[in-house]
Amino acid sequence: MHHLAYIALGSNLGDRNQILARARLEIAALPGSRVVAESSVEETAPVGDVPQGAYLNQMLALETALSPHELLAALHRIENDAGRVRAAHWGPRTLDLDIVRYDDLRLDEPHLVIPHPQIANRDWWQRELAELGAKE
């Protein structure tokens, strides 16, 4: 069975465009998955108190046979391959991948909350979801 997941991509270190392009390819290559739509890429100010540069952000609609936990593990591997270091909460990063939505699933676990709890606070996610035609 295939599910529809919305994946947020963000980068504010290194060649941000190249990092997002590579992430899109790696996400599209996940087993039992295919990207069905991509939002525009937009530059946004960072969130939080850590001084850092602007982010490039994008949202993908991903049709996938992976479970939410399998998808999260795969996204973490892609982040690690891109040199992601988890040093400071809301700190700068080469690549940040978040599961924003997964079908109509509601999940609240220590390491995975779906829908992502920050949707209401991230206007760029709202714009990107709308661009992809995501239903509320």
GICORUR-V704696 format. One record per pair of residues at least 24 apart in sequence whose ideal C-beta (glycine too) atoms are under 10 Angstrom apart, sorted by sequence separation. I is the first residue (numbers start at 1). J is the second residue. D is the distance in whole Angstrom. If there is no record, write none. Layout:
[[I	J	D] [I	J	D]]
This chain:
[[17	41	8] [36	60	8] [37	61	4] [38	62	10] [75	99	7] [98	122	10] [101	125	10] [16	41	9] [35	60	5] [36	61	5] [37	62	9] [72	97	9] [100	125	6] [7	33	10] [35	61	7] [36	62	7] [37	63	10] [71	97	10] [72	98	9] [16	43	9] [34	61	10] [35	62	6] [36	63	5] [72	99	6] [98	125	9] [5	33	9] [7	35	9] [34	62	7] [35	63	8] [36	64	10] [71	99	6] [100	128	9] [101	129	8] [3	32	10] [9	38	9] [33	62	6] [34	63	5] [35	64	10] [100	129	7] [2	32	7] [3	33	10] [9	39	9] [11	41	10] [33	63	7] [34	64	8] [69	99	10] [72	102	10] [1	32	10] [2	33	8] [6	37	9] [8	39	9] [12	43	9] [32	63	9] [33	64	4] [34	65	10] [68	99	6] [71	102	7] [104	135	9] [2	34	9] [4	36	8] [9	41	9] [12	44	9] [28	60	8] [30	62	8] [32	64	6] [33	65	7] [4	37	10] [6	39	9] [12	45	10] [27	60	6] [31	64	9] [32	65	3] [33	66	6] [101	134	7] [2	36	10] [10	44	8] [12	46	6] [24	58	8] [28	62	8] [30	64	7] [31	65	7] [32	66	6] [68	102	5] [100	134	9] [101	135	9] [23	58	9] [27	62	6] [30	65	9] [31	66	7] [67	102	9] [68	103	9] [76	111	10] [10	46	9] [20	56	6] [24	60	7] [30	66	6] [52	88	9] [66	102	10] [10	47	10] [16	53	9] [19	56	8] [20	57	9] [21	58	10] [23	60	9] [27	64	9] [50	87	9] [55	92	9] [60	97	9] [62	99	9] [68	105	7] [16	54	9] [20	58	6] [32	70	9] [33	71	8] [50	88	5] [52	90	9] [55	93	9] [64	102	9] [69	107	9] [13	52	8] [16	55	8] [17	56	7] [31	70	9] [49	88	9] [50	89	8] [52	91	7] [53	92	7] [57	96	9] [59	98	10] [68	107	6] [72	111	8] [12	52	6] [13	53	8] [16	56	4] [20	60	10] [30	70	9] [48	88	8] [49	89	10] [50	90	6] [51	91	9] [52	92	4] [60	100	10] [61	101	9] [62	102	9] [69	109	9] [72	112	6] [12	53	5] [16	57	10] [30	71	8] [33	74	9] [48	89	7] [49	90	8] [50	91	5] [51	92	9] [52	93	9] [55	96	8] [59	100	7] [68	109	9] [71	112	9] [12	54	6] [13	55	10] [48	90	3] [49	91	10] [50	92	7] [59	101	10] [69	111	9] [72	114	9] [12	55	4] [31	74	8] [47	90	5] [48	91	8] [69	112	7] [71	114	10] [11	55	7] [12	56	7] [27	71	9] [30	74	5] [46	90	7] [68	112	6] [10	55	5] [11	56	5] [12	57	9] [29	74	10] [30	75	9] [46	91	9] [9	55	10] [10	56	7] [11	57	8] [46	92	8] [68	114	6] [9	56	8] [10	57	5] [11	58	9] [27	74	8] [30	77	10] [46	93	10] [9	57	7] [10	58	8] [26	74	9] [27	75	8] [30	78	9] [8	57	7] [9	58	5] [10	59	10] [26	75	9] [29	78	10] [8	58	8] [9	59	7] [7	58	9] [8	59	6] [9	60	7] [26	77	9] [27	78	7] [7	59	7] [8	60	8] [23	75	9] [26	78	5] [6	59	6] [7	60	5] [25	78	10] [26	79	10] [6	60	7] [7	61	8] [5	60	8] [6	61	6] [7	62	5] [23	78	6] [26	81	7] [5	61	8] [6	62	7] [22	78	8] [23	79	8] [26	82	9] [4	61	6] [5	62	5] [7	64	9] [4	62	7] [5	63	8] [23	81	9] [3	62	9] [4	63	6] [5	64	6] [22	81	8] [23	82	7] [2	62	10] [3	63	7] [4	64	8] [22	82	7] [2	63	5] [3	64	6] [5	66	8] [2	64	6] [3	65	7] [20	82	10] [1	64	10] [2	65	6] [3	66	8] [5	68	8] [19	82	6] [1	65	7] [2	66	10] [3	67	8] [7	71	8] [18	82	10] [19	83	9] [3	68	8] [19	84	10] [57	122	9] [59	124	9] [5	71	6] [9	75	10] [58	124	9] [59	125	7] [8	75	10] [57	124	5] [59	126	10] [61	128	10] [3	71	9] [7	75	7] [14	82	8] [57	125	8] [59	127	9] [60	128	9] [61	129	9] [9	78	10] [13	82	9] [14	83	8] [26	95	10] [55	124	9] [59	128	4] [5	75	10] [13	83	8] [27	97	8] [57	127	10] [58	128	7] [59	129	6] [61	131	10] [7	78	10] [11	82	8] [13	84	9] [23	94	10] [26	97	10] [47	118	8] [57	128	7] [59	130	10] [61	132	5] [13	85	9] [23	95	6] [59	131	8] [60	132	8] [61	133	8] [11	84	10] [22	95	8] [23	96	10] [58	131	10] [59	132	6] [61	134	7] [19	93	10] [23	97	7] [47	121	8] [19	94	6] [20	95	8] [47	122	7] [59	134	8] [19	95	5] [13	91	10] [14	92	10] [16	94	9] [44	122	8] [12	91	10] [13	92	5] [14	93	10] [15	94	9] [16	95	9] [44	123	9] [45	124	10] [12	92	5] [13	93	6] [14	94	5] [44	124	5] [11	92	9] [12	93	7] [13	94	5] [14	95	9] [43	124	9] [44	125	10] [11	93	7] [12	94	8] [13	95	8] [42	124	6] [10	93	7] [11	94	6] [12	95	10] [44	127	10] [10	94	10] [11	95	5] [12	96	9] [10	95	7] [11	96	7] [39	124	9] [42	127	8] [9	95	7] [10	96	4] [11	97	10] [39	125	9] [42	128	8] [9	96	7] [10	97	8] [40	127	9] [41	128	9] [8	96	8] [9	97	6] [10	98	8] [39	127	8] [40	128	8] [8	97	7] [9	98	8] [39	128	4] [42	131	10] [7	97	6] [8	98	4] [38	128	9] [39	129	8] [7	98	7] [8	99	8] [39	130	9] [40	131	6] [6	98	9] [7	99	6] [8	100	5] [39	131	5] [6	99	8] [7	100	7] [8	101	10] [38	131	9] [39	132	6] [5	99	6] [6	100	4] [7	101	9] [37	131	8] [38	132	8] [5	100	8] [6	101	4] [7	102	9] [37	132	5] [39	134	10] [5	101	7] [6	102	8] [36	132	9] [37	133	7] [4	101	8] [5	102	5] [6	103	10] [37	134	9] [4	102	8] [5	103	8] [3	102	6] [4	103	6] [3	103	5] [4	104	9] [5	105	9] [2	103	10] [3	104	10] [1	103	10] [3	105	8] [6	114	10] [8	116	8] [5	114	9] [6	115	9] [6	116	9] [8	118	9] [8	119	9] [10	122	10] [6	119	10] [8	122	8] [10	124	9] [10	125	10] [8	124	9] [8	125	6] [6	125	9] [9	128	10] [8	128	7] [8	129	9] [6	128	8] [6	129	6] [6	132	7] [4	132	10] [6	134	6] [4	134	9] [4	135	10]]
